[in-house]
Amino acid sequence: MTEESLMELVKQGELERATKLFDLYNKRLYNFFVKITFDRDLGHDLTQNVFLRLIKFRKSYKEGARFQPWIFQIARNVYADHYRKNKILKSDFVDVDQVNQKIDSIDESIIKNEQEKMLYQALAKLTPEQREFITLSKFQKMKYEEIAQVYDVTVANVKVKVHRALKKLKEHYLVLENI
Amino acid sequence: MEELIIDYIDGNLTGELKSFVEKKLSNDALWQKEYQEYNKVIDIMDTVEDLEPDTTLKSEFELLLQNEIESNSSKRKSRKTFRFNDLYTKIPMQLAASLTILIIGVYIGMMLMKQRNNDINELKQLIVSMNNQSSASTRLKAVNTSTYLEKAEDNKDIINALIQAMNNDSNTNVRLAAIEALEKFSHNETVRANLIKGLNTQDNPIVQIALINLMVKLKEKKAVKELEKIIKKKETLDVVKDEAHIGLFKLS
């Protein structure tokens, strides 16, 4: 059964079908949030929030719509609402010490080596939006077409944003590597 | 140049454009340098492994889902409407069926009464005597057994023991079971007051959500102030705040 048919059944009232969707997406969403917030506890809460909204607003799912972009749209909204509430939408993680602290708190055993640590530090220097595009494109391996559906923009626009974010990421990474 | 290099690494180039980039990469130092730099960063990203979420993520989700399923089915029941034709068709049948069930029930009830009275006395003893020294599973069993007691409101000791379990037990499952058991006695003023108070004294999100949902179920308007406090508290998890918002909406 496809994700779309499962969601259609959830919409029609077979709520227990949401468990399958949870199993398919909880890890992906959790990793999406941790990569953009560097905070496992926050990632946990935001992931839970996505599924809460999936259940509460199940009737807003449009028949025939692709499920993956839809759930990532919810994830984006959950993330945006979180930062709106905390009033730090544009200014998170500018402080390098704070970034290091956040990265250390992810889990030392998970950051396998110095290169990976520098990658996270470089990611932290990007804007939240750039981190989202890098995470969806490079970590979640979503196609430009799929990301375009999440953000409701053109494929060309996504490509430009991913390329720009990647360029910035590379620049920050190389600076860190040469320190 | 950078656009083409990224597209090349991503495997998005074909035909002449691909050949063009390959040629540049074989004889142009600047292109080679850019390619190596991008490739390095993308390679590191490819090696980053996914993190495993905490197992409580699933249990919390299942609780949320269960609550939604229950509130959904209660809504559905209340939506059933009365039809005049039922007076002639369904109702006599239903009455006959009910009467039969009643007669059977009374008979079985009489048979079980004697045994039941003995059991209840044992259960009362178990609930009242439970404390944190006994194991969590024993305490859980004690709290769960209280649901068999129909006249617990006559027994302050049992209600006090359940309130005590809800407020102070170290185990989340025991606290949840105590809340569930107290729901049955929610017409008791002391029980209601303690359930409302629990909204802001409990710190576990699952327990908080269970209490919020219970307030909605009981249509307890006195809980509104406590729900507002939950929303204002900085340390409250978003998922709990959302639930409190929904609770407030339904109660006001």
Boltz contact constraints between the chains, C-beta under 6 A:
constraints:
  - contact:
      token1: [A, 15]
      token2: [B, 68]
      max_distance: 6.0
  - contact:
      token1: [A, 15]
      token2: [B, 69]
      max_distance: 6.0
  - contact:
      token1: [A, 18]
      token2: [B, 65]
      max_distance: 6.0
  - contact:
      token1: [A, 22]
      token2: [B, 61]
      max_distance: 6.0
  - contact:
      token1: [A, 26]
      token2: [B, 53]
      max_distance: 6.0
  - contact:
      token1: [A, 26]
      token2: [B, 57]
      max_distance: 6.0
  - contact:
      token1: [A, 30]
      token2: [B, 53]
      max_distance: 6.0
  - contact:
      token1: [A, 31]
      token2: [B, 50]
      max_distance: 6.0
  - contact:
      token1: [A, 31]
      token2: [B, 51]
      max_distance: 6.0
  - contact:
      token1: [A, 34]
      token2: [B, 51]
      max_distance: 6.0
  - contact:
      token1: [A, 44]
      token2: [B, 54]
      max_distance: 6.0
  - contact:
      token1: [A, 44]
      token2: [B, 57]
      max_distance: 6.0
  - contact:
      token1: [A, 45]
      token2: [B, 237]
      max_distance: 6.0
  - contact:
      token1: [A, 45]
      token2: [B, 238]
      max_distance: 6.0
  - contact:
      token1: [A, 45]
      token2: [B, 239]
      max_distance: 6.0
  - contact:
      token1: [A, 48]
      token2: [B, 60]
      max_distance: 6.0
  - contact:
      token1: [A, 48]
      token2: [B, 239]
      max_distance: 6.0
  - contact:
      token1: [A, 49]
      token2: [B, 238]
      max_distance: 6.0
  - contact:
      token1: [A, 49]
      token2: [B, 239]
      max_distance: 6.0
  - contact:
      token1: [A, 51]
      token2: [B, 61]
      max_distance: 6.0
  - contact:
      token1: [A, 52]
      token2: [B, 64]
      max_distance: 6.0
  - contact:
      token1: [A, 52]
      token2: [B, 239]
      max_distance: 6.0
  - contact:
      token1: [A, 52]
      token2: [B, 242]
      max_distance: 6.0
  - contact:
      token1: [A, 55]
      token2: [B, 68]
      max_distance: 6.0
  - contact:
      token1: [A, 110]
      token2: [B, 51]
      max_distance: 6.0
  - contact:
      token1: [A, 115]
      token2: [B, 44]
      max_distance: 6.0
  - contact:
      token1: [A, 119]
      token2: [B, 44]
      max_distance: 6.0
  - contact:
      token1: [A, 138]
      token2: [B, 45]
      max_distance: 6.0
  - contact:
      token1: [A, 163]
      token2: [B, 3]
      max_distance: 6.0
  - contact:
      token1: [A, 163]
      token2: [B, 6]
      max_distance: 6.0
  - contact:
      token1: [A, 170]
      token2: [B, 37]
      max_distance: 6.0
  - contact:
      token1: [A, 170]
      token2: [B, 38]
      max_distance: 6.0
  - contact:
      token1: [A, 170]
      token2: [B, 41]
      max_distance: 6.0
  - contact:
      token1: [A, 173]
      token2: [B, 41]
      max_distance: 6.0
